[in-house]
């Protein structure tokens, strides 16, 4: 029997992976990493402490996803709307991303994780863009978990970008208008060649997708929790997968009532 244990240092306990069915894992899990600021405020701490704690949670969940065999993990790190936050908070978030790449990239590479970035990366500071490019190049050969970090990302901006690219191809006579279909649109999204999310996880008690992967989550299973992201642990991640495995995905069809 397959068995693996993960040590949760913070809780000083172990997690038994035998509680999930490895033959029915979601291929692609998307996570909206929400609740960092609220977590900090409840503890009487500056919001920046919550973001640092959230970075630690991401490290744990990436490790867990890789351990159990998830193929793709997409984490919403910074949205196009997050620029409206106070300048010092935005600056810290960018610094945390740079630190994450500096501190984690060799470990990710060692564990066969391929890191990718989706969003308007070209609008980020040059020093950060260089770190992103280096991280992607270093791990491009890896064949394990694909870690997508959505940075300066917005679902509407992604769709607008895809429309512009397709329109330009039509104007240049590289593509006929009648040939535009769902497959063509998907080919021009940031997530081209990656399967759509099977499971979307939203911590912090909010029930919305916040402009995240608007096209891609059309048939994803949603899983919500009141837990804020810094308190989200491997047990929560595995619980989301267990619940996912209890659902029947019909993709617009009807429930299968055929008797075996």
N, C-alpha and C positions, 0 to 999 in steps of 0.2 A: 504493500500500500504506500502511495506517495505521501510523504510527510516532511514538513519543514517547519522550523520554528524561527520566529523573528523576535529579537530582544528589544523591548520597549524600555529604554533606559529611564525615561522620565517617570514612567509608572512602575518601573522595576518589576515587570512581569513579562510573561511570554504569551505569544499568540499562536494558536494552533490553526494552521492553514487547512487542515482536514475538514473544516466546517463548510468549505465551498466546493462546488463541483468544477473541477478543472477542465472538464469536457464542454462546459457551457459558459465559459467566460465571455464577457463583452469584448469584442475586438478593440474598440475605441472608447475610451472614457474621457469625457470632458468635465472640467471642474471650474466653477466660478469661485475663486478664492476670496470670499467675502467675510467681513466681520472683524477685521484686524483692529480698526479704530474703536469699535464698540467694546471689544475685549479689553483694550487698554483702559478705556474710560471707566469701565466697571471696576477696574482695579486701582483707579485713581492715578493712572500713569499717562504720560503723553502718548498721543496716537502713534508716534514713531516707534514706541516699544512694541506695539501690536504688529507693526509691519516686520520688525525683526523676528518676532515670535512666529509670524506667518511664514517667513523664509525657512525656519527650522521645520515647520510642518511640511512644506513642500519637499524638503529633503527626505523626510520619512516616507511620504506617500509615493514619491518616485521610486524609492528603494523597494517598497512593498509591491508596487505595480510590476516592477522588473522581476522581483522574486517569483511572483505567481504566474507570470507569462502574459500579461497584458501587452498587446502589440503597439497601441498608440495611446498616449496620455497628453491631452491638450489642456493647459492651465491658463486661465485668464489672469494675466499679471498686471496689465496697465491698459486702460481703455483710452480711446480718443477723447472721451469726456473727462478723464481724470486730470487733464491739464488745468481744469477749473479749480482744482484744490489749491490750498495755500502753497506758495512757492517753496517753503522749507520742506513741506511734506513731499512734494514732487521731487525735489532734489534728493531727499533721502531714498525714495523709491528707486530712483535711477542709480544711486550709489549702491543700494542693496543688490540690484541686478548685476552691477559690475563685480561686486564682492562675490556673489553667487558663482559667477563664471570663473573668477580667479580661484576660488576655494574648491569648487566642485568639479571642474571640467576634467581633471585627470582621473578622478574617481569614477565619473560617468563613463569616460572612455575605457577605463579598466574593466568596467562591468558591461561593456558592449552596448551602451546606450547612445543613440544618435540624437543629438539636439538640433532642433530647427526653430526658427522664429517666424511668426506670421504677424503682419501689420505693416504700418508705414515706418519701417525701420530707417528709411532714408532721411526721416525728419529728426532722428535722434542725434545727440552730440557725436562728433567724429570719434572721440576716444572710445565711447561705448560701442559704436558701430564696428570699430576695429576688433574689439573683444568678441562681439557677436560673430563676425566673419571668421575669426580664428577658431572659436568654439565649434562652429558648423563645419569648418574644414577639417579640424582635428578628429571629429567623430563621424564624418560622412561615410566612412567605410563600415561602421558598426551595423550589426544585423539584429540586435536585440530590440528593446523598447525604443520607440520613437517618442521623444519628449518634445512636444510643440509648446513653446512659450508665446502667448499672444501679448505682444507689447506694442503700444500705440495702435491698438486694434479696435475696429468698430465694424459690426456686421453690415450696417448700411454703407459705410465707406468701402468695404470689400465688394459689395454688389455693384456700387457705382463704378469702381475701378474695373470690374469685369465687363460692365456694359460699354465702357469707353474702349477697352481693348478689342472687344468683339466688333464694335462700330468701326474702329479703325481698320480692322481686317476686311470688313465689308466694303469700305470706301476704297481700299487698296486692291479690291477684287481678289483677295486671298480667300474669301469665304462668301458663299452665296446666302442671301437673306433667308431663303427657304430651308437652308441646311442648319439654321440655328435651332438647337434643341437643348434639353436638360444636360446632356453629356457635354455639349460645347460650353455651356455656362460653367459646369463643374471643372472643366479643363482650365478655366481662366480665373478660378478662385485661388486664394492662398493655399488652400488644402488640396490642390490638384494631386491626383494619384494616391490619396489617402482615403480609406473608407470613412463614411459618415459616422458620427458618434452613435453608439448603441445606448449609452448611458450618460446622462447629464446630472452631475451632483451640484447642489446649491446649498452651502451652509448658511448659517446666520439668521434663519427664520424668514427670509424674504421669498416671495413666490413670483419671481420674474426672471427673464433671461438676460436682461440688461444689455441688449444690442450685441449678443454673443452668438456667433455661428448661426445667423438667422436662416440661411439656406440649409445648412448641414443638419440641424437638429429637427428637421421636419417630422421624423419618425423615431426620434430618440425617446427612451424611457427616462422620465424625470424622477429624481430622488431628492427630497428636501429634508433638512434637519435644522433644529434650533441652535445647534452647536456652532459657535463662532470658529472661524478657520484656525486660529492658533490652538484651539482645544481639539481639533479634528485629528484623530489618531488612526492608526492602522485598523483598530477594531471597527471604527466608523466606516472606513473604506470597505472592509470586508462585509460589514452589514449591508451596505448599499449593493454590493455584488450579490449577496444572498437574496436580498429582496428582488433584485433584477431577475435572478434565476427562477423566481416563483411566478413571474409574469408571462403572459402569452402575447407575443408580438404578432399582430395581424396585418400591419401595413395597409390598412384600409379595407381588408377583407373581412370575413366573418369567423367566428370562433370555430375551431375544428371540433366537431362533435362526433366524428367517425369513431366507432368502437373498434378497438384492437382485437 
